[in-house]
Amino acid sequence: MEWLELGFLILGAYLLGSIPNGLIIGLRLGRDPRQYGSGKTGATNMLRVLGRRAAAAVFLLDFAKGALPVLVARLLPWPDETWMGMAMGCAAVAAIVGHVWSIWLLIFTGKLGGGRGVATAVGVMFMVHPLAALIALVVGVTVIGVSRYVSLGSIIGVSVGVLVAGIFAYFQQVPWGFLPWALGAALLVVILHRDNIDRLLKGTERKLGQRI
């Protein structure tokens, strides 16, 4: 029975994560974000294409896509904490994968696509442990403020989030079963920034505030 519940949870998390909030908002405002900048539908590209309000709306909606499945996983009656941690981790990864490779975009546009999963990952971490999410967010925002590189702040913030989650797990405030999935999700987010990393090394990465 638990495996069936886990399967439905993963499917629901993926379908929710696949909702292309950036594309929906962009089209309502008259621009397809896939045609500009990085071609992604996440908050960073929306900031460059349509400005702060649109970017903030996309960030909050993508944040919710990560938070809600993990909340559901946490509330379901699992046999023990190991099951709960695994369920939370599976829901988290499924939501992030859906955000990155949206089935809805494939169905309606014929192309897989999405964002890089940062806002969704922050939503996941907030629901797992709000303080860990806050620490990661503060570190990420600080790096962005100092360097003016959103990608660098995103990479460092996500990495710090996993590290802090590990520390909280040691003090039994985060389920140990969640950590392998958290590490996998963080690695996925970092890998999805490989083009940004390449541009950072070359000194050609766009800085915060550069509009398309």
C-alpha positions in Angstrom: 0.0 0.0 0.0 2.8 2.4 0.8 4.5 1.8 -2.6 1.2 2.6 -4.3 0.8 5.8 -2.3 4.4 6.7 -3.1 3.8 6.2 -6.8 0.8 8.5 -6.8 2.7 11.0 -4.8 5.6 11.0 -7.3 3.2 11.3 -10.2 1.3 14.2 -8.6 4.5 16.0 -7.7 5.8 15.7 -11.2 2.6 16.9 -12.8 2.4 19.9 -10.4 6.1 20.7 -11.0 5.5 20.6 -14.7 3.1 23.6 -14.7 5.0 26.2 -16.7 4.2 29.3 -14.6 6.8 31.4 -16.4 5.4 30.6 -19.8 1.8 31.2 -18.7 2.6 34.6 -17.1 4.9 35.6 -20.0 2.3 34.9 -22.6 -0.3 36.8 -20.6 2.1 39.8 -20.7 2.7 39.4 -24.4 6.1 37.6 -24.4 7.3 34.0 -24.7 10.3 33.8 -22.4 11.6 30.8 -24.4 12.4 33.2 -27.2 14.6 35.4 -25.1 17.8 35.2 -23.0 18.5 31.7 -21.7 15.2 30.4 -23.2 14.2 29.2 -19.7 10.8 29.8 -18.0 12.2 30.4 -14.5 12.3 33.6 -12.5 15.8 34.7 -13.5 15.0 34.8 -17.2 11.6 36.4 -16.5 13.5 39.1 -14.6 15.5 39.9 -17.7 12.6 39.6 -20.1 9.6 41.1 -18.2 11.0 42.7 -15.0 10.7 42.3 -11.3 6.9 41.8 -10.8 6.7 39.0 -13.3 9.9 37.4 -11.9 8.5 37.6 -8.3 5.2 36.0 -9.4 7.0 33.2 -11.1 9.4 32.7 -8.2 6.5 32.4 -5.7 4.5 30.0 -7.9 7.5 27.8 -8.6 8.3 27.9 -4.9 4.9 26.5 -4.2 5.4 23.7 -6.7 8.2 22.4 -4.5 6.6 23.1 -1.2 3.1 21.5 -1.7 4.2 18.0 -2.7 6.7 17.8 0.2 3.9 19.0 2.6 1.6 16.3 1.3 4.4 13.7 1.7 5.0 14.9 5.3 1.3 14.6 6.2 0.6 11.2 4.8 0.6 8.3 7.3 3.9 6.5 6.6 5.0 3.5 8.7 8.0 5.2 10.1 10.4 8.2 9.7 12.5 6.4 7.0 9.4 6.1 4.8 8.5 9.7 5.4 12.0 10.9 4.6 12.1 8.9 1.4 8.6 10.1 0.4 9.6 13.7 1.0 12.7 13.2 -1.1 10.9 11.5 -3.9 8.3 14.3 -4.0 11.0 16.9 -4.0 12.9 15.3 -6.9 9.8 14.7 -8.9 8.6 18.3 -8.6 12.1 19.6 -9.6 12.3 17.2 -12.5 8.8 18.3 -13.6 9.9 22.0 -13.5 13.0 21.3 -15.6 11.3 18.9 -18.1 7.7 19.8 -18.2 5.3 17.2 -19.7 2.7 20.0 -20.3 5.2 21.9 -22.5 5.9 18.7 -24.4 2.1 18.0 -24.9 1.1 21.6 -25.9 4.3 22.8 -27.7 6.1 19.6 -28.7 9.2 20.5 -26.8 10.5 19.6 -23.3 11.7 22.6 -21.3 11.3 24.6 -18.2 13.5 26.3 -15.7 16.6 25.3 -13.7 14.7 24.3 -10.6 16.1 26.8 -8.1 12.8 28.3 -6.8 11.2 24.9 -6.7 14.2 23.6 -4.7 13.9 26.5 -2.2 10.2 25.6 -1.8 11.2 22.0 -1.1 13.7 23.0 1.6 11.3 25.5 3.2 8.9 22.7 3.8 11.6 20.3 5.0 13.1 22.8 7.4 12.3 26.6 7.2 15.5 27.6 8.9 17.7 25.6 6.5 15.8 27.3 3.6 16.3 30.7 5.2 20.0 30.2 5.6 20.4 29.0 2.0 18.3 31.9 0.7 20.3 34.5 2.7 23.6 33.0 1.5 22.4 32.9 -2.1 21.0 36.5 -2.0 24.2 37.7 -0.4 26.3 36.2 -3.1 24.1 37.7 -5.8 24.2 41.1 -4.1 28.0 41.0 -4.0 28.8 39.4 -7.3 25.7 40.5 -9.3 25.6 36.9 -10.7 22.2 35.2 -10.1 23.6 31.8 -11.3 26.5 31.9 -8.8 24.2 32.8 -5.9 21.8 30.0 -7.0 24.6 27.4 -7.2 26.1 28.3 -3.8 22.7 28.8 -2.1 21.5 25.3 -3.2 24.8 23.7 -2.1 24.6 25.4 1.3 21.0 24.3 1.7 22.0 20.6 1.3 24.9 21.1 3.8 22.7 22.7 6.4 20.1 20.0 5.9 22.8 17.4 6.7 23.7 19.3 9.9 20.0 19.4 10.9 19.7 15.7 10.1 22.6 15.1 12.5 20.5 16.8 15.2 17.5 14.7 14.2 15.5 17.7 12.8 15.5 16.5 9.2 14.8 12.8 8.3 18.0 11.0 7.3 16.0 9.3 4.4 15.6 12.7 2.8 19.3 13.5 2.4 20.2 11.3 -0.5 17.3 12.7 -2.5 18.3 16.3 -1.4 21.8 15.7 -2.6 20.6 14.3 -5.9 18.3 17.3 -6.4 21.1 19.8 -5.6 23.5 18.0 -8.0 20.8 18.2 -10.7 20.3 22.0 -10.2 24.1 22.5 -10.3 24.5 20.4 -13.5 21.6 22.4 -15.1 23.8 25.5 -14.5 26.8 24.1 -16.4 26.4 26.7 -19.2 26.4 29.4 -16.6 29.4 27.9 -14.9 31.2 28.0 -18.3 30.3 31.6 -18.8 31.3 32.5 -15.3 34.8 31.0 -15.9 35.0 32.9 -19.2 33.8 36.2 -17.7 30.9 36.4 -20.1 28.0 35.6 -17.7 25.2 38.2 -17.6 24.9 40.2 -14.4 21.8 41.0 -12.4 20.0 44.0 -14.0 21.0 43.3 -17.6 17.7 43.3 -19.5 17.2 41.4 -22.8 
